[in-house]
Every structure is written in C-alpha cells, then in structure tokens.
Amino acid sequence: MKNYLASTEHIDWQQPAVLEKALSLSADLNSDEAIAKACFEFVRDEIKHSWDYQINPVTCKASDVLEHGSGYCYAKSHLLAALLRANKIPAGLCYQRLTISGDRQPFCLHGLNAVYLKDHGWYRIDARGNKEGTNADFCPPKEQLAFPIISEGEADFPEIWSEPLAVVVNALTQYSDFLEVANNLPDMALWKK
C-alpha cells in the first residue's frame, strides 16, 4: 500500500495548500468512508471540469488543480488521490476507454480513482463532475461512475495505478489550452485476446 500513500510529482499531497485542504475536509470526521466521501464531493462539486467550463489553465499536478480550481478528469483524479493520501487513505488512479462522441471512434481515456476503504476494499469513484446525463456518486459498496461502458471498443481497465499514465501526463503538460487538450485526448489501445 506504500505506493498508494506516497506524495509524488503529480500527486503532491505534501504541498502545504493540498495538505491544509485535506485536513480541513477531514476535520471532525472519524471514519475512512466519511473522509473519502468528503474529499470526493469536494473535488466532484467544487473543482470545475476544464471542458465543461471551457477554462484554462490546463492543470496536471494536484496542487495546481487546487490552486486554479479546475482540471480535466485526469487532473481532478490527481487532486482526489492527493487529498485521500494526505488523510492516510490509500488511493490510486483508474482509467476507462470511452468514445468521445456517440458510439463510434475516436476513443479517449477517462480518469477516475480507486480508494481503499477498510469495510469494502478497493472502491472506484469518479469525481469528474456531474452535469445533465452524468451522475457519479459515493455510495459504497455500489459503484456509481460517470460513464457506463456501452460501445464496442470501450473498456474499464482493471488496473489501479499509483501514478498517472505517461500518455495522460503528456497530454496535460504538452498543451497549454483546454481546447488543444480536447483535440488531443489521450488513448490507450486494448489488448487483443
């Protein structure tokens, strides 16, 4: 579990503002489940999704997401992992492969989290941000993610990564405008059986 508690370049929970926010979210809460829910709801509801709000800057590090109050789903998942880890709750990164529009190519990755809860084990949560047609929630042990897998070529990747994928970091650091990121969303091919 050590890797899922680490402060790293992109999940930089030891940065003072991130640590302060994490501790303020967990104040007066006694269970890992209550703390995880508070962190999840903060990122889902208070951090704006870059595409939904059409805003810059493009963020990647958890501390930058918190400072600017915005990020793509990947960046929001970095902040959520940081807030959880700062509260000594193991957290990792998960990805789905989804169609960008409708039920046809092209595809892109979607970033979300897994949190380790004492009573439930690993539990996936999606703090992307709700909008019409998208309703992610924290209701363990039931998963309620933002997007179901519905089209051929889409997938839930089963891995729980302790660090963001390089293709995700590249997309968030190579482009300086939210529209450039939207036009170059990261993808990962599915393995053939």
N, C-alpha and C positions, 0 to 999 in steps of 0.2 A: 504493500500500500504506500510505501515511501514516495514513489514517483507521483502518486495521485494527491500528495500533500505538498509537493515541492513548489517553491517560488522560482519562476523561470523568466526568461526574457519576455515572453508574451503573456504569461500568467503571473504577473509580478505583484503578488499579494503583499509582499513586504514593503512595497512603496507606501509611504505614510498615508496618503489620501485613501488608498484602497483599504488598508488595514483599519483606518478610522471608520470608514463606511461599513465595513464588515462587522466591526464590533458594535456599532450603533444599531445595525439591523438585528443583532442577536441579543441586545440588552433585554433583560427580564424574561428571556425565553430559556426553557430548561431542557428541551429535547432536540436531538439532531433533526427530527422531522419538522418541528416548528421553525427552527433556524433555517433549514433548507427551503421551506415554503416562503419565509420572509425574504430571503435572498432572491429566490426565483421570481416572486411577484414584483420586487423592486426592478430587476432587470427587464422583465417582460413589460411592465407597465410604465416605468419611468425613463427608460433608455429608448430613444427613438430609433426605429429601423431606417437606415440611410435611404433605402429605395422608397419606402412608404412616404417619407417626409421630403424626399428629393434634396438632401442636405449633405454638405461637406463639413469637416474634412473626412477623408477616409481614415478610419482608425483600425488598429490591429491589437496593440498592447492593451491589457485590461485597464491600466492606469489612464491611457489616452481615451478609452471608451468612457470611463467615469468622468474624466475632465470635460469632455465635449458633450457628453450626454447622448451620444449616438454611435451607431455602428451597424454594419451588415450582420446577419445572423451569426456568422463565424466570430466576429469581434465581440458580439454580445455573449456568446458562449465562453469566450476567454475571460470576460469580466465575471460571469457567473461562477466559473471554476475558481477564479481568484477569491471571490467573496466566500465561497464554501471552504476552500482550503485554509483561508485565514481563520476560519472558525473551527479548524481541525476536523473538517468533514471531508473524506476522500471524494474527489471529483475528477472526471475525465471528459474527454471530447468524443462525440459520436457524429456520424455523418449518414445522410441519406443521399441517394442519387435520384433526382426528380426531373421531370420535363419542365422546361421553362415556361412554355405556353401550351395549354391544351394537353393532348395526349400523344404528341409526336416530338421527334428530335427538334432542336438540340436538348441535351441534358446538362444539368449542373449539380454540384454538391450543395447540400443544405446542412448547416452546422447546428448541433444541439449538444446536450450534455447527458452524462450519467452521473448520478450521485450514489454513494454507498450509505444506505440507511440501516441502522442496527436491526430493525424489525423486518426489513424487506430485502436486504441485499442490494445489488445494483439496480437502480431505477432510472429510466430515461425521462428527461424533462426538456421542454422546448420553450425557451424564453424569447423566441423570435419577435413576439409582439402580436397581439390579436387585432383582427380587423374583420370586416364582413367576410364570412365564409372561412375564417381561421379562428379556432377557439382552442388553444392549448391551455392545460391546467395542471395543477399539482394535486393529485388525488390517489396516492399510493394505496394499494399495490397496483391499481389500474393505471395504464399509460394513457395519456390524452395529449398526443403530439399535434403539432400544427397541420401536418400533411400526411394523409394515408398514401400507401403505395398502391397505385391503381392502374398504371400503364406498363406495357411490356418495355423492358429496359430500365425501369425504375427499380430501386433496391434499398433495403435497410442494411447497411454494413454492420455486422455484429460486433466488430472490434470496439474497444474502449481505449482511446489513445490518451496518453498522459501529456502529450504535446500536440500542437496543431500540425496538420499535414503541411509539407513544404509547398504544395500547389496552392493551398489556401493563403499561407503567409505571402507567397509571391504575388498573388492577386491583390492582396491588401496593402502591399508595400510598393509594388511596381507602378500603380496608378494613383494619381492624386485627386481624381474627381469621381464622385459616386457614379456618374454615367459611364465613365471608362470602365469601372469595375463591372457594372451591369452588362456592358458589351463584351466582357472577357471573364465571365464567371468560371470558376474552376470546375473541373470534372475529373472523374476517375473511372476508368473502364472496368466493366465487370469481368470477372474470370469466367472463362468457358468451362463447363463441366465435361 
